[in-house]
Each structure stands twice: as structure tokens, then as C-alpha cells.
Amino acid sequence: KLKSIVKLAISISNELNQTVVLRPHPEEDPSFYLDSFKEHRNIHVIYEGSVIPWILASDVLIHPDCTTGVESYFLGKKAISYLPPDYPKELVAPLTLDASLCFTDESKVLAYLKEKRNLTISDYNDDFSESRFSFSSNSTDKIVEKIAYLYPISQKNINNMGFYFFSNIKIILKKSLIKLRLIRPDALINSKF
């Protein structure tokens, strides 16, 4: 997969004479890309900061199967997913492909880019945001519906509903704060919230 992305970046650089910015995943070693592109002055490996400014500044985002495809979609930029034709489908994240135009042939990616470089979601008639995220729905209503489903109201549990609701909300909030590293893990046990 990495070799096919490197080959595509070099082809874009050479055939389309475009600047290519490649942003490795945080867990990737950028030296592989730096070595691969050392002869190409218009390919830059950027390994810092948020990807969002790069997406906004780009003509098009190309990824194999990365969540940047979803981010790009919601930032108003349509993404291209490029994977080698023999890449195992069970290793691919379908959500990221649904947010993107999908290619398995490098020559077709290049032909597409030559034809239309600046892709936006308004160029496509799809319902990705609705089918996957219920984007136009009221989130509060969805949350209330889910809570009502999890804690159906009956005479027996009306008195306890507030307790169950608030104790679960407290646990969810604490776990979220721990995940965000705003509080320590022992906070679930040792503190009042």
C-alpha cells in the first residue's frame, strides 16, 4: 500500500507538475517517505500539526483508506481513495471509502485529476452525511430517543430514572475526560464528580 501511494505521488509530481504534500499518520516513520521523495523537489513530507489546514488548502485530498477522507468531506472537499487493486478488502475501513471517490488504477486517478482538479462535495449527488451521520437531524432528539429506549419509563422506574440517568452520564463524562487526558484514570474511583 505504501509503495503504491509513493508511486502515485511521484506520478502526480511528474505528470501533472503539481506540488504534493504528503502527511504521514502520526504513528508512521516519515523517513520512508523522505527517502522515497528526496529526488522530487515538489513533494513535501509534512509531519506536524493538524491535517485540517492542509485539507482546506488542497486542491484534492488523496488517501488510501484514512479518516482524513471523512474530515475532507465535512470540510467541503471531496477526497479520492487510491488503493492497489490486490489490496485485501477486509483490511479497508469502509466509512473512509464511502466519503471518497475510489480508484484502484493509478492511470485513472491521473486522468481524473487532469480533468477536474478542485473537487468539492457539491460536485456529487450523494447522501454520505445523511446515511452515515444523520447530519441534518437534531442530535439532541437522537440522544433523548436513545436514552428513552435504554431507560423505558414505567411507574416502577420513574422514581429511579433520574438516578440511573445521572449516574450513567457521570460515568460517560468521566471516561471522556480520562480519554482526553483531562483527568487521571483513578478519578473514576477516587473522586466525586
For each residue, the residues with C-beta under 8 A, 3 or more apart:
1: 4 5 64 83 84 87
2: 5 6 32
3: 6 7
4: 1 7 8 64 82 83 84 106
5: 1 2 8 9 22 64 82
6: 2 3 9 10 33 36 37
7: 3 4 10 11 106
8: 4 5 11 12 62 82 106 109
9: 5 6 12 13 20 22 37 40 43
10: 6 7 13 14 36 37 40 43
11: 7 8 14 15 16 106 110
12: 8 9 15 16 18 20 62 110 113
13: 9 10 16 17 18 19 20 40 42 43
14: 10 11 17 40
15: 11 12 110
16: 11 12 13 110 113 114
17: 13 14 42
18: 12 13 42 59 113
19: 13 42 43 44
20: 9 12 13 40 42 43 44
21: 43 44 46 54 58
22: 5 9 33 37 43 44 45 46
23: 45 46 47 51 54
24: 28 29 30 33 45 47
25: 28 66
26:
27:
28: 24 25 32 33
29: 24 32
30: 24 33 34 45 47
31: 34 35
32: 2 28 29 35 36
33: 6 22 24 28 30 36 37 45
34: 30 31 37 38 45
35: 31 32 38
36: 6 10 32 33
37: 6 9 10 22 33 34 40 43 44 45
38: 34 35
39:
40: 9 10 13 14 20 37 43
41:
42: 13 17 18 19 20
43: 9 10 13 19 20 21 22 37 40
44: 19 20 21 22 37
45: 22 23 24 30 33 34 37
46: 21 22 23 49 54
47: 23 24 30
48:
49: 46 53
50: 53
51: 23 54 55 68 71
52: 55 56 71 75
53: 49 50 56 57
54: 21 23 46 51 57 58
55: 51 52 58 61 68 71 72 75 77
56: 52 53 75 77
57: 53 54
58: 21 54 55 61 77
59: 18 117 118 119
60: 77 78 79 80 113 117 118 119
61: 55 58 68 69 72 77 79 80
62: 8 12 79 80 81 82 109
63: 66 68 69 79 80 81 82 96 100
64: 1 4 5 81 82 83 87
65: 69 81 83 92 93 96 97
66: 25 63 69 93 96
67: 70 71 93 95 96
68: 51 55 61 63 71 72 79
69: 61 63 65 66 72 73 79 81 96 97 99 100
70: 67 73 74 95 96 99
71: 51 52 55 67 68 74 75
72: 55 61 68 69 75 77 78 79 99 100
73: 69 70 77 78 79 99 100 121 128 129
74: 70 71 129
75: 52 55 56 71 72
76: 120 121 122
77: 55 56 58 60 61 72 73 119 120 121
78: 60 72 73 100 101 119 120 121 123 124
79: 60 61 62 63 68 69 72 73 99 100 101 119
80: 60 61 62 63 100 101 102 103 109 112 119
81: 62 63 64 65 69 96 97 100 101 102 103
82: 4 5 8 62 63 64 103 104 106 109
83: 1 4 64 65 87 92 102 103 104
84: 1 4 87 104
85: 104 105
86:
87: 1 64 83 84 91 92 104
88: 91 92
89: 92
90:
91: 87 88
92: 65 83 87 88 89 96 97
93: 65 66 67 96 97
94: 97 98
95: 67 70 98 99 132
96: 63 65 66 67 69 70 81 92 93 99 100
97: 65 69 81 92 93 94 100 102
98: 94 95 128 131 132
99: 69 70 72 73 79 95 96 128 132
100: 63 69 72 73 78 79 80 81 96 97
101: 78 79 80 81 112 119 124
102: 80 81 83 97
103: 80 81 82 83 106 108 109 112
104: 82 83 84 85 87
105: 85 108 109
106: 4 7 8 11 82 103 109 110
107: 110 111
108: 103 105 111 112
109: 8 62 80 82 103 105 106 112 113
110: 11 12 15 16 106 107 113 114
111: 107 108 114 115
112: 80 101 103 108 109 115 116
113: 12 16 18 60 109 110 116 117
114: 16 110 111 117
115: 111 112
116: 112 113 119 123
117: 59 60 113 114
118: 59 60
119: 59 60 77 78 79 80 101 116 123
120: 76 77 78 123
121: 73 76 77 78 124 126
122: 76
123: 78 116 119 120
124: 78 101 121
125:
126: 121
127: 130 131
128: 73 98 99 131 132
129: 73 74 132 133 135 136
130: 127 133 134 135 136
131: 98 127 128
132: 95 98 99 128 129
133: 129 130
134: 130 137 142
135: 129 130
136: 129 130
137: 134 141 142
138: 141 142
139: 142 143
140: 143 144
141: 137 138 144 145
142: 134 137 138 139 145 146
143: 139 140 146 147
144: 140 141 147 148
145: 141 142 148 149
146: 142 143 149 150
147: 143 144 150 151 165
148: 144 145 151 152 153
149: 145 146 152
150: 146 147
151: 147 148 157 161 164 165
152: 148 149 157
153: 148 157 158 161
154: 157 158
155: 158
156: 160
157: 151 152 153 154 160 161 164
158: 153 154 155 161
159: 162
160: 156 157 163 164
161: 151 153 157 158 164 165
162: 159 165 166
163: 160 166 167
164: 151 157 160 161 167 168
165: 147 151 161 162 168 169
166: 162 163 169 170
167: 163 164 170 171
168: 164 165 171 172
169: 165 166 172 173
170: 166 167 173 174 193
171: 167 168 174 175 188
172: 168 169 175 176
173: 169 170 176 177 193
174: 170 171 177 178 183 187 188 193
175: 171 172 178 179 188
176: 172 173 179 180
177: 173 174 180 182 183 187
178: 174 175 181 182 183 184 185 187 188
179: 175 176
180: 176 177
181: 178
182: 177 178
183: 174 177 178 187 191
184: 178 187
185: 178 188
186: 189 190
187: 174 177 178 183 184 190 191 193
188: 171 174 175 178 185
189: 186
190: 186 187
191: 183 187
192:
193: 170 173 174 187
